[in-house]
Amino acid sequence: MKKIVVVFLFMTLLSKCADKRCTISVLNNTNQTIYVDYSFIDSLHFSQTDDVFLDQNRKSYDTAYVFPNGTVSYSSNRAEPDSLAYLIFSGTRERIFQNNNCVDGKLRLYIFKEETIRNYSWETICKYQMYEKKLTFSEEELRRSNWTVVYE
């Protein structure tokens, strides 16, 4: 009986943790591998603490993880041609705009070519705004698209 209670408590805790994260999907409809990042201001900004693209974090998006069934996975910010990238947020989708000091009600998605990410430091990319494309969305626009953005 103790084992059942422990398993039940563990599953309850796990389900509550899962509720605290949400995603915005970016469908890559091009023939190139892309990387995606976001901002609530109108330009890329350099951060030493939380960016997946910092040099010391490169292994996390360069290295593929192979699951036991043979599925290959990369960083959620990376999308090969005809596949999805995922931007992961804490909280519910409806709270993304509230929790991130979004002053103008817009989320910017920045699309990068793989060669840019591989050949330049994140600091240089931010300094010179070296993104391929910037897409801007309101909460309502994302809701209407079911929180999925198509990049073509």
C-alpha positions in Angstrom: 0.0 0.0 0.0 2.9 2.4 0.8 4.3 1.9 -2.7 0.9 2.8 -4.3 0.7 6.0 -2.2 4.3 6.9 -3.1 3.7 6.3 -6.8 0.5 8.3 -6.7 2.2 11.2 -4.9 5.1 11.1 -7.4 2.7 11.1 -10.4 0.7 14.0 -8.9 3.9 16.0 -8.4 5.1 15.2 -11.9 1.8 16.3 -13.4 1.8 19.6 -11.5 5.4 20.3 -12.8 4.3 19.5 -16.3 1.6 22.1 -16.0 4.1 24.9 -15.3 5.7 24.8 -18.8 4.3 25.6 -22.2 5.6 25.9 -25.7 5.3 27.9 -28.9 6.1 25.8 -31.9 7.9 27.1 -35.0 7.5 24.9 -38.1 10.5 25.2 -40.4 9.1 25.0 -44.0 12.5 25.7 -45.6 15.3 23.5 -46.9 17.8 24.8 -44.2 18.3 24.0 -40.6 17.3 27.0 -38.4 17.6 28.1 -34.8 14.9 30.2 -33.0 15.1 32.6 -30.1 12.6 35.2 -28.7 12.5 38.6 -27.1 9.8 40.9 -25.7 11.8 44.0 -26.9 12.5 45.1 -30.4 16.1 43.8 -30.7 18.2 40.9 -29.7 19.9 41.4 -26.4 23.0 39.7 -25.1 22.7 37.8 -21.8 25.5 35.9 -20.0 23.1 33.8 -17.9 20.2 32.3 -19.8 20.9 32.0 -23.5 21.2 28.5 -25.1 23.5 30.0 -27.7 26.4 31.1 -25.4 29.7 29.4 -26.3 29.7 27.3 -23.1 26.3 25.9 -24.0 27.0 25.0 -27.6 27.3 21.3 -26.9 23.7 21.3 -25.8 22.5 22.3 -29.3 25.3 20.8 -31.4 25.1 17.3 -29.8 22.3 15.0 -30.8 20.7 12.8 -28.2 19.7 9.4 -29.6 16.7 7.8 -27.8 16.6 4.0 -27.4 14.1 3.7 -30.3 16.6 5.4 -32.6 14.9 8.9 -32.7 17.4 11.7 -32.8 16.8 14.9 -30.9 18.6 18.2 -30.8 18.0 21.4 -28.7 14.4 22.5 -28.8 15.6 25.8 -30.4 16.8 23.9 -33.5 14.6 22.8 -36.4 15.8 20.9 -39.4 13.9 21.3 -42.7 10.2 20.4 -42.4 10.4 20.0 -38.6 9.5 21.9 -35.4 11.5 24.0 -33.0 10.0 24.7 -29.6 10.3 27.7 -27.4 9.7 26.7 -23.8 8.2 29.1 -21.3 7.3 28.8 -17.6 3.6 28.9 -16.8 0.6 28.8 -19.1 0.6 30.2 -22.6 -1.9 32.9 -21.6 0.7 34.1 -19.0 3.7 34.3 -21.4 3.0 38.0 -22.1 2.3 38.8 -18.4 5.3 37.0 -16.9 8.0 38.5 -19.2 7.6 42.3 -18.8 6.1 42.6 -22.2 5.5 46.3 -22.4 4.0 46.6 -25.9 2.0 43.3 -26.1 4.3 41.8 -28.8 6.6 38.7 -28.8 9.5 38.7 -31.3 10.7 35.5 -32.8 14.2 35.6 -34.3 15.2 33.0 -36.9 18.9 32.3 -37.4 20.6 30.2 -40.1 22.6 27.3 -38.7 25.8 28.7 -40.2 25.4 32.0 -38.3 25.0 30.2 -35.0 28.0 28.0 -35.7 30.3 30.7 -37.0 29.7 33.6 -34.6 29.5 34.1 -30.9 26.2 34.9 -29.4 27.6 38.2 -28.3 28.5 39.1 -31.9 25.2 37.9 -33.2 23.3 40.2 -30.7 25.6 43.1 -31.2 25.2 43.1 -35.0 21.6 41.8 -35.0 22.6 38.9 -37.2 19.2 37.2 -37.5 17.8 35.9 -40.8 14.3 37.1 -40.0 12.3 38.7 -37.2 8.6 37.7 -36.8 6.4 39.8 -34.4 3.2 38.4 -32.9 0.5 39.6 -30.4 -1.0 37.1 -27.9 -4.2 37.1 -30.0 -2.3 36.3 -33.2 -0.5 33.3 -31.5 -3.8 32.1 -30.0 -5.4 32.2 -33.5 -2.6 30.1 -34.9 -2.8 27.6 -32.0 0.6 28.8 -30.7 2.3 27.5 -33.9 4.3 29.8 -36.2 5.2 28.7 -39.8 8.6 29.9 -41.1 8.9 29.8 -44.9 
